[in-house]
Amino acid sequence: MNIPSSDDRAAGVVCLVNQMETVLEQNKKGGATGEARQREAADRVRPLSAVRNIGIIAHIDAGKTTTSERILFYAGRVHRMGEVHEGTATMDWMPQEKERGITITSAATTCFWRDHQINLIDTPGHVDFTVEVERSLRVLDGAVVVFCGVGGVQPQSETVWHQADRYHVPRIAFVNKMDRIGADFKAVVSQIRTRLGAVPVPIQIPWGAEDGFRGVIDLLTMEAIVYDDTSFGSKVQTVSIPAELAVEAEKARAELIEVLTERDEKVLESYLECADVSAQVLRDGLRRATLAQTLTPVLCGSSLRNKGVQQLLDAVVDFLPAPIDVPAVRGEHPKTREVVSREADDFAPQSALVFKLMNDTYMGRLAFVRVYSGQIRKGQNLFNARTRKRERVMKLVLLHADDRREVDVLHAGEIGAVVGLKQITTGDTLCAENMPVELERIRFPEPVISMAIEPKSQADREKLGEAMKALSAEDPTCIVSVDPDTGQTLLSGMGELHLEILKDRMFREYKVQANAGRPMVAYRETVLASGRGEYRFERDIAGQPQFAAVVLDVEPAVRGSGVTVEFDVSNTCIPAEFRSAVEEGVRDGLTTGILANYPMVDVKVRVVGGGFHDQESTEVAFRTAGVMALRLAAKASKPAILEPIMSLEIILPADHLGDVLNDVSARRGHVQDMIGKETVQVIHARVPLAELFGYSTAVRSLTRGRASYTMEPACFDVVPETIQQQLLER
């Protein structure tokens, strides 16, 4: 047995003292549990328990960016509030955003509130840029969903809510624009319950409405909160609840307690001891229930009038999760495909997800990352799980919209950007080479619209190629392809506005002179019945005989399910080493379709037979046989063309209802329902995208400029026979 020397024992004591001092220092900072504190680096700005990674999500024009501006102002991150309508919003930094008054790209920033670090991402509300919401929610721990007090739950509200459901993101709701004419807090809460299937729990009620909106009633502390207009709402005063609202406030608090006692045992125990449950007990219960996603706290205010945002920040700190409050991220080992998990821990093996790429004029390509575990340090090498190669971290930056601040390290739970990565794409995992993990990639929707684009001169051809390559790397829903019939370069995206922004960026940022055609619908092909195809490939190539035989069945799949290729064949028919070649051939055939060269979707392919020769069979032969067998099977399976169908919501005065309904019908649309509100009618319809080009002009003309509309992709559906014939004759 080795007995440690006195020097060794002394060194051990010094080490132990140093560890204790570190733990005590972190205790002073208000860290997490003892176990978590020991896993936190000493140079962290805030402990993991005091970090919030949140996003602001909503329907277009609900007030996301205005809310974000107020958050930055009250948190001291900016000293002057920018306004969207003036083009001065900090988070809307792109020229196209300033000109149009909308958010186009998600912008990240960091601010501090109540000694907590809030990493915030402001996302777009327009459906054409829904990819920004998708990839932001993939890496966020919590979200603030903003609803318009007048519009309530709108189409894109539903979309972003369901996106948050898919990624299991806890959220709080903020009913904005309570100062607007027609604002109705109770109606919005009811819509959240009925249209989103959520359990909304108001923790505030408005004090006044429309022009008389003064502040909010806090149901936890049972106090009224008013805001000083002369200080832009920075000065907040708490007063007694006005007599006319006392009964309503007591009723609302009783409902809050009732919902919480059904979902939290500790609140129930406190209620049984004393019916007047304390504010802190309710606050703790709301946090547990929010993290468990069994309810959604609801607040209200008016961001533009500087009311309610400070309480929203309090709710972010009180109810939304820290990185240590969410389950460990899970992925797969790149080679063994075993499930691997990573805790939020500074000293665990590194794992970070690249959720966005952006080209910076001065720094080059920025890879936005969420660090899930470990630490990323400047100058170190990271392993890309997709390419199986090492990449060197040249610089690390923290983000504030379009401003960058260099740092030496990104810790677990933080969001920042890495500079210097070359072979990187959106969705890649950066990790430790000796303990690799590949996190789940981000799913992106299929483009539904495209346009032809060509350079004005030969000198612009190379610029155009570089520009489109850069844009498609930044935006996975921007797809560049070549029409096999015309040889034209096609730029595909999520809508007319999306294509317009891409084209504008080419001209401004990349100085490309190009001609762009009219937008075109991105059709798809499918099959409506089952069929079988059999192809035998026998040919001499360069004096070498080639042989392969493939038999496969094709049948329709559930709409929206994509394409699957299965093998139900023995190795005596098609050996294992040739199956990948057969699958490549099948997928090549699906990419080009058989009717009008549109990609085939919602198809199930099953390889059921084939043949090979020991000497003559090759991968090329099996790939060719796979393509031809697929084409024969698809032709025997009632092929059809699919077109994208849009969900259309139109808000208009009642006296123009008949004209708009007739127009929707003339565009091959089907009205789903109509809702009558106090001053307007709301139409929900499904209309083919091909019939909606230029619709904004048409609907304004029909209603004398008094209508507004929004649309988003709903599904693909079979085109009528007459339309299909026209497409085939083009």
Steps between C-alpha positions, in 0.01 A plus 500: 500500500629847405493747788480864380785724609451816704551708186229303318264542794569873511433531128174310543389735778579805284303348210203426729504855638506641147201285404307612809577865423372452145177343627451778756557763233241336278261481795532878533396529135180314575584185305307179439503181703826399667573228244442736207718773656801271515462447124506869412811680381635776725500756215126481427318834496195345668439152645296261286195540722500874419504457121187520283507415128170634367339596171226749415254333259166615359284577198613787281422846646425365848783717638796262543774742401344789694486275806865400445602868478330573833669199660840630390419853623375401846788254540746782422630339181407804289448859612245597240201296391489438127169489317405260221289759316794742499751239382711550813440168680825347624395144420383585146844589365479386135422775244206294373360481855531874555330578168209258540450526876505120543743249648667282236781327686523391861728727704676396821606713795582475870371714786481477879202526734491436876856363480393247235650470152232496229612380157219619276412422137244717322341298218299599189122473493450479124434145382757530219773507766365226726834320467646764733248405767563129444874514551475744789256282694726203440769654723294702751392391847190723524286740299283806538200479267361844420132531405325808366228614741273567201593221257541231763615159377583550132622246240871548562432498876380142456802411285760626750309347791505157337869545415565562870293189582716292265818603683335480847579864579335643816345839433319798648245711314493878476180665373628818339329812363247527784478872418358431152133543410331160521757344736341218703721317751243237595426417136869445426538271804196304382648464150830372645298233678271398213718550191837396641385232743702663777422575866542879524512639854485879534733628772395856415186671382495836320412821679289678246486439126558680169569870563433448871766230547698610807690193618455149634367326810752246636300197619794356697557803723150646453637844416432741217799612294510836320770640275651847478471626140759774548775241566385271214356261757830456686345621824239256629266562789292242690167614643191340648267325257222742399162419650334438164750219425521342848233234441636408156854474639389276789315273257798482263737417789266226620501349151880519492525315833245241387696418184828482692367275778392251233854487359736555792497310829694763696252773407217264597662434840541873560139565395368236741692666783385851407268605216697823456804350328808722507642660186828306528324164526296585190813621322686177577202290394465692174868438427469126553184477290647714221813286483279190489298670223168431674397866482599834347516820712335794322600865544379814326615849409581741221860492384463809280360697798773362733264307727544146630845413366684510835252247641556290187874500579421395857291213361789390273726476807236345726334245270715411197771234531875529543718255301519273806117486521453332162578134425849414379531535124506167318675395181670204337856379483606571137636147449315262731168691492458441870293761686722754678390770745677817609428693821535876529844482656812709437728201553312245291619412144419783259178494299357796311241529222548735206152645448575785260767623258555860401755682285652802674672767293794527739524164675396264222271207568342492847363172633238567770525229765321389813749338737329213679795361695867573558678820401608627160823698519667719245776321307393145580400228253145365488373185331220530243287187547362521144826541306707299756768771479661744741447874463689777678316773691658827386276738695203492735247783519195594703217656299295815532299520176766598241760591764770248598710478815796263504537265798746225590250234602136393463371297795231234519154649460619805305419619148768664286677473166815324381722655231733303274307179431515408131317170439197590710126486428189580700420212734859376545619386843835619635634269769800339667676260265569238767134501615298597192126553480272596212197700612170485315507723193249778446205423273420758236184536288497440125505813276167563326594765244789564261619749239749487215807721535785563258799738492484807278854444373765232499693698762202467738471123459769419755369764743149356469623151578689617808204707621253213468741260667539741795127565530406131488765427766345765728139404428420127458159586347678684216561223246696547178438255215516473121193430288587182303289609200598866460837507677384806698626558852207491745493665841237344729361634825203516736302781336499810283643721776774246571609499134480879487731531803746246356510687170547834676786361709673373185487844344605693815737276695660305218482769227356253247332629184238241405160457337231323700188338357153489650453274803386147416324238710716211622286204397559141609405159365360193677311177428136425578509119472737206534711364216796278423805562281759251384814586307786285379820685411731315258757701309865511403679812622858550376511132408390389848159326534273655763202326658238581763129433551267682738132443583324754720154607610383858532199611707366830633599609852323729745499856370793691647693188606769534230675205336604161640705228330491149649659170401292182524735280302756231580874530448478233233304746283680824587813473716545748785790678327273607211201621700634850554543533121140387446377754757704778338343415165149498648554837667646643177182395322284654773687830470415545131146355500335350194226742390654846489840463670368607842635314806283214623379506861277293729606175338594166653741286297563136586764298316360144478722320251792509262796311366877525479802334342821421686724645230284752314298681767622849596375795701443697179281222363289475816465878525375518140265206553362670812422822309327319212303264724372796699387680186311194376335446840402868534341504154288203605391669825281786373755784525362844580626855555468664841474874562561694823183611679512805725304580815361847442361731769327818380383774738257741336198724561165317481372711207767349269443139607311387188758633253790338683322164533424498127865576427620218727267258320624617158855420616406135565488572871291327767376702798564315827310733732400861558512681832307819562660749739379839616616701203648247255452159342776236502511244219709183522548325167723253314616631161758362251819706498485523120186715534643741759769685307428871529220438750594797715411738217176316421366489855582868557317587179193301603483660846630850418813431700316402817586126509813323617603139459762247598577162348719202581563158339241244606558190289544360151196374311431343162436757226177467297527306175462811283781683683723193482452480125599866465817438704594203281449703182739776608 
